[in-house]
Amino acid sequence: MARIALWGIASCLMLGPALAQRSNVPRLTQEQAESRTVLGVGNEYLAAGAEALRVKEYDEGIRLTKLGLERPTSARDRAAALSNLCAAHAAKNEPDVAIAYCSESLGINDANWRAYSNRAYAYYLKRMFEEADADLDTALSLNPSARQMPQIRGMMNERRLRGRVTMEEHQ
């Protein structure tokens, strides 16, 4: 009987702090889940690369993500990592490289709205507005509540209109 009591006390002492810590972990809401790419902790390079990209350290994020892609990874994480590389290269104003990474990501997971959104931005940088519109439409159909879409579409519309303004000289 004393052993059972001792095991009970030991279990409480060991599990108590663990359970208390768990309650301090913020819950991921649906809105948060839709606003970023979350990679599993199984590949620390991919996780570190995603974090570097989040804080706009694009070169370091690209380096870490490429290292992570050299390791065995799930198809979902691979597609997300390729989409992250696309976003990083688009942010560095390297649209051709970005488009290649997004297309590779979509070859793995054609339901990845972020890859469509990232590729749309890369197409926008190249002034390929029809392709950008098509990718934005697809991204919106996959995730109608994504915050980035109206911003990208607004930038595209502004750039298109800028080229159509003509000035007349008056004498």
N, C-alpha and C positions, 0 to 999 in steps of 0.2 A: 504494500500500500504506500509505503514511504517513497518507493521508486516512482510510482505513478505521479505522486504529488511533486516530486523533484523534477520529473520530465515536464510536467505541466508548467511549473514555474520557469524552467529553462526555456521552454517554447515561447512563453509570453515575453520573457526578456529578449529573446532573439527576434521574434516576429514583431514585437511592439514598435521598435524604431523603424523597421522597414515599412510597416503599414502606415505609420505616422508620416513618413516621407512621401509615400504615394499620394496622400491627400493634398500635399502641397504642389504636386505636379499639375500645371494648368491643363484643362481639357481642351483639345483641339476642336474648335467649332467648325461647322460646315463652311462658313464664310472663309475661315482661315485655310481650310483644306483646299478651297478652290482658288486661293490667291497665290499659291506658291507650289513649287515642286519639292516634295519631300522624298528623300532617298533613304533607304534602309541603312541601319548602322552596320550591316554586314560588310560594307565596303567603305572603310574610313576615308579613302582618297576621294570617292565620289561625294561623300558628305562634306568633307573639307573644301572640295572644289565648289560645291553649291554655295557654301557659306562665303567663300572668297568672292564669288560672283555677286552674291547678294549685297556685299559691301563695296561693290564696284572695283575690286582688284582683279581686273579681267585677265591679265597675263598669268597671274598666279592661279586663278580659277581654272583657266584653260590647261595649265600644266598639271594641276592636281587631277582634273577630270580625265585627262588623257592617261595619266598613270592608273586611275581607277578603272578605266576601260580595258586596260591590259590584264586585269584580274577577272576571274570568273564572276559573272554577274547575271541577275535575272533579266529576262527580256524587257520587263517593265522598267527596271532601273537603267538598263542600257538605252532605251528609248528616251527616258527623261534626261539622262546625261548628254545624249546627242542633241536634244533640244536645248539644253543649257549651253552647250558649245555654240549652237546656232545663235542664241541670244547674245552671248559674249562677243562673237565676231560681228554681229550686227551693231552692237554698242560701240565696237572699235571701228565702225564704218568699213567693214570688209564684207559687203553683201554677197559676193560670189561664194566665199568660203561658208558663210552663214547658210545660204540656200542649200548647199550640198549637205551640211549637217542636218538641217531640218528635213530634207527629203529622205535622208537615211533613217532618221528617227521615225518618220511617217511610214517608211517601208516596214518597220517593226510593229508600230502601233498607229494605225490610221485613225484612231479615235482620240489622239492626243491634241486637244484644242490648243495647248500652249505652243506646240510645234507649228500649227497653222498660223497662230498669231505672230510668232517670231518670224516665220517665213514671209508673212504679209509685210512686216516691217522691213525686212531685207529687200523684198520686191519694191517697196516704196522708195527705199534709198536708191534703187536703180531706175526709178521713174517707170516701173513696170506696173502701172496702176490697175490694169485689168486683172492681172494675176494676183495682185495684192487684194483687190476687191473679192475675188473668188475665194482666196484663203480666209479672208475675214468673214465672209458669209458662212463658210464651213465651220470656222471656229465658233461663231455665234450660234450656229445650229447645234453644236455639241455642248456649248455652255452659254446660254443666253444672258446669264447674270455676270459675266466676266467684266471687270471694271476697265480693262485696257482697251477694249474694242472701240468704244466711242472716241477715245483719245486718238487712237491710230487713224480711224476713219476721218476724224476732224482734221488731222494733219494732212492727210491725203487730199481732202477736198480743198483745203486752203492752198496747197501747193499747185493743184490743178488750176484753180481760179487765178492764181498769180500769173500764170503763163498766158492767160487769155485776155488780160487787160491791155488795151491799146490806147495810146495817147495820140492826140492830134496836135499839130503845131498850129498856132494862131499867128497870123501876121498883121 
